[in-house]
Structures are given as structure tokens and as C-alpha cells.
Amino acid sequence: MGRIGILGGTFDPIHLGHLMLGRQAYEEYKLDSIWFMPSKIPPHKRDHTITQADARCAMVEAAIRPYPYFVLSDFELKRAGGSTYTADTLRLLKTAYPDTEFYFIVGADSIRDIEKWYYPEYVLKAVTFLAAERECEEQKSSLDRQIAYLSDKYSARILRLHCMEMDVSSAQIRERLSEGESVDEFLPPEVLSYINETGLYQRVLPGRRTHFC
């Protein structure tokens, strides 16, 4: 039986925080590999403009190239239909890979909001969750309480991932890029090069250069 970590998201763009979570999950829980799985149309982002899948995949491929245990998975992107729900993805994964044990890698906020997901009672029993921490003690205590609550109510298996989430989002990175601000500290060099070469996210303003390296 394989032990595979799933790290999903729009990856618009993928950043160093995603890579950090993937490395920690792989090392801490002795997984066989980590699948970076770009989302198609997440239900909570239906009203947002999402970058074309081929560009997001190209950035993920560039970012994970140095890590032999990271894999780009187009499993969600190949699905037919509109919005992609985690519950449906997990059902299909378990059918396609019946001998694989999946670990779903998430941030603390996802654990706090997971009862708002589609069919949470199935999602929480289908896989083991690996939840990253936030920095302050109050947030850590809040996460502990939520894990205990979900474990009791849904028989969920939620394990702590002992690393801190990077305090930046892809949306913030896109905003900084559009304003011509540096994002070097948040992005792998390979992703930054792709963005500079394609002009992705960059808004050309009079008198302003849009090169960031």
C-alpha cells in the first residue's frame, strides 16, 4: 500500500509556503510522495478569475522539479463538469487507487472551516488530514480544540504537521506583482522566472518597470 500526500489548491501561483508544507509532510510522516493537485474550479472561488490551468501547471512543474518525491497530478483538472468538490475527488481517488493510503495536507484555517465543505462527514472519514500550525499559542489551542471536536463528532483522523504556515497567500502575491512590488522572498526562483517571462499577473503602468528579479 502506498502512502501519498495530497496538496491541493489553485496554485495561482504556487509559492514557497506550499513547498514547505509538502516537504514537512513527506519527512515527518514518511510518505512515498506528495502529489500537488491543482484545482479546476473550487466552489468557493467560482466568482474569481483563475489563471488558465496550463500556466498554473507550468508553475507547479517548475517549482517541484528539484524534489524527486514531488509529483504534479492533473487528477482534478481532467474531471468533467464545473466545480470540483473535495468529497468527489476523494471518492474517485479511492476508486482509482484502492491500495493507496491518502493524506490530505491543509492549513489550520481549513480545519476550522471544514464543516462548511461539501459533505464534510465523508471527507473527514475518507483520508487522514495533516494540519499545519499557526504561530501564536491562542491559535494553536484553538486548533487543538477543533481537532478534538472533529475527531469526536466525525471519527476524523487529524494529525499535526509540525511546521508553521507561511504568512502570505497567492492572492497577496498576485496583488504585489500587479503593483510592481518584489515577491522574491515568497516564490521559488523558477516560478519567478516563469512569471517574468510570460508577464503573468503583471500590470503595465506608465513609467513603471515590471521586472522583479
C-alpha positions in Angstrom: 0.0 0.0 0.0 1.4 3.4 -1.0 1.3 6.4 1.3 0.6 9.5 -0.7 0.2 13.1 0.5 -2.3 15.3 -1.5 -1.6 19.0 -1.5 -4.5 20.7 -3.4 -5.1 24.3 -4.3 -5.4 26.7 -7.3 -1.6 27.3 -7.1 -2.2 30.7 -8.6 0.8 31.0 -8.1 2.4 28.2 -6.2 4.7 29.7 -3.5 7.4 28.6 -1.0 4.8 28.0 1.7 3.3 25.2 -0.4 6.7 23.6 -0.9 7.4 23.9 2.8 4.2 22.1 3.7 4.9 19.3 1.2 8.5 18.8 2.4 7.3 18.7 6.1 4.6 16.2 5.4 6.9 13.9 3.4 9.6 13.9 6.0 7.5 13.9 9.2 5.1 11.1 8.2 7.5 9.1 5.9 5.2 9.4 2.9 6.2 7.9 -0.5 5.5 11.0 -2.4 3.5 14.3 -2.4 1.0 15.0 -5.2 0.5 18.6 -6.0 -3.0 18.7 -7.4 -4.2 21.9 -9.0 -7.9 22.6 -8.6 -10.2 23.1 -11.6 -12.9 25.4 -10.3 -13.0 25.4 -6.5 -16.6 26.1 -5.4 -15.6 29.0 -3.1 -13.8 30.7 -6.0 -16.5 30.5 -8.6 -16.7 34.3 -8.7 -12.9 34.8 -9.0 -10.9 34.9 -12.1 -8.5 31.9 -12.1 -5.4 31.7 -14.3 -5.5 29.1 -17.1 -4.7 25.6 -15.9 -1.7 25.2 -18.3 0.0 28.2 -16.8 -0.7 27.1 -13.2 0.6 23.6 -14.1 3.7 25.0 -15.7 4.5 26.9 -12.5 3.9 23.9 -10.3 6.2 21.8 -12.6 8.9 24.4 -12.4 8.6 24.7 -8.6 8.7 21.0 -7.8 11.4 20.0 -10.3 14.2 19.9 -7.7 12.3 17.5 -5.5 12.1 13.9 -6.8 9.3 13.0 -4.3 7.0 15.8 -5.5 4.6 14.9 -8.4 2.3 17.1 -10.4 -1.2 15.5 -10.6 -3.8 16.6 -13.1 -6.4 14.3 -11.5 -8.8 17.2 -10.7 -8.2 19.1 -13.9 -9.2 16.1 -16.0 -12.5 15.8 -14.3 -15.6 16.6 -16.4 -18.1 19.3 -15.3 -17.8 22.5 -13.4 -16.9 23.0 -9.8 -14.7 20.4 -8.2 -15.6 19.3 -4.7 -13.0 17.6 -2.4 -15.5 14.9 -1.5 -16.0 13.9 -5.1 -12.2 13.9 -5.7 -11.6 11.7 -2.8 -14.2 9.2 -3.9 -12.7 9.0 -7.4 -9.1 8.7 -5.9 -10.1 5.8 -3.7 -11.7 4.0 -6.6 -8.7 4.6 -8.9 -6.1 3.8 -6.3 -7.8 1.3 -3.9 -4.4 0.2 -2.4 -3.2 3.7 -1.6 -3.5 5.5 1.7 -4.0 9.2 1.2 -3.0 12.0 3.5 -4.7 15.4 2.8 -2.4 18.3 3.7 -4.1 21.5 4.8 -3.6 24.7 6.8 -5.2 25.4 10.1 -7.9 27.6 8.6 -9.2 24.6 6.5 -9.6 22.5 9.6 -11.6 25.3 11.3 -13.9 25.8 8.3 -14.2 22.2 7.2 -17.8 21.7 8.3 -18.6 24.3 5.6 -17.2 22.0 2.9 -19.5 19.8 0.7 -20.2 16.5 2.5 -17.8 17.0 5.4 -18.9 13.8 7.1 -17.5 11.8 4.2 -14.4 13.9 3.7 -13.3 13.7 7.3 -13.5 9.9 7.3 -12.1 9.3 3.8 -8.5 10.4 4.5 -6.1 11.3 7.2 -5.6 15.0 7.5 -2.2 16.6 8.2 -2.8 20.1 9.6 -0.2 22.8 9.7 0.1 25.1 12.7 -0.2 28.9 13.1 2.3 30.8 15.2 0.6 32.1 18.3 -0.4 30.0 21.3 -4.0 31.1 21.2 -4.3 29.8 17.6 -2.6 26.6 18.5 -5.1 26.0 21.3 -8.0 26.8 19.1 -6.7 24.3 16.5 -6.3 21.6 19.3 -9.9 22.2 20.3 -11.2 21.9 16.7 -9.3 18.7 16.1 -10.7 17.2 19.3 -14.2 18.3 18.3 -14.0 16.9 14.7 -12.4 13.7 16.0 -15.2 13.1 18.4 -18.1 14.1 16.1 -16.9 12.5 12.8 -14.3 10.0 14.0 -11.9 12.1 11.9 -8.1 11.4 11.9 -6.3 14.7 12.0 -2.6 14.8 12.8 -0.5 17.9 13.5 2.1 18.9 10.9 4.9 20.5 12.9 5.7 23.5 10.8 4.2 27.0 10.5 2.2 28.2 7.6 3.8 30.9 5.6 2.1 34.2 6.4 1.2 35.0 2.7 -1.4 34.0 0.3 -1.3 33.6 -3.5 -3.8 36.4 -3.7 -1.4 38.7 -1.9 1.4 37.7 -4.2 -0.7 38.5 -7.2 -1.5 41.9 -5.8 2.1 42.7 -5.1 3.1 41.6 -8.6 0.4 43.7 -10.2 1.8 46.7 -8.3 5.3 46.1 -9.3 6.5 45.1 -5.8 9.1 42.5 -5.1 8.0 38.9 -4.3 11.4 37.2 -4.3 11.0 36.1 -0.7 7.8 34.2 -1.4 8.4 32.4 -4.7 10.8 29.8 -6.0 13.2 31.3 -8.5 11.9 29.0 -11.2 8.3 30.4 -10.7 9.5 33.9 -10.6 11.4 33.4 -13.9 8.2 32.0 -15.5 6.1 35.0 -14.3 8.7 37.4 -15.6 9.0 35.7 -19.0 5.2 35.5 -19.5 4.2 38.7 -17.9 1.6 36.8 -15.8 -0.1 38.9 -13.1 1.9 42.0 -14.1 0.0 45.2 -14.8 2.0 47.5 -17.0 1.7 51.1 -15.7 3.2 54.2 -17.2 6.7 54.8 -16.1 6.9 51.6 -14.2 9.1 48.6 -15.0 7.6 45.2 -14.3 10.7 43.1 -13.8 11.2 41.6 -10.4 14.5 39.8 -10.3 
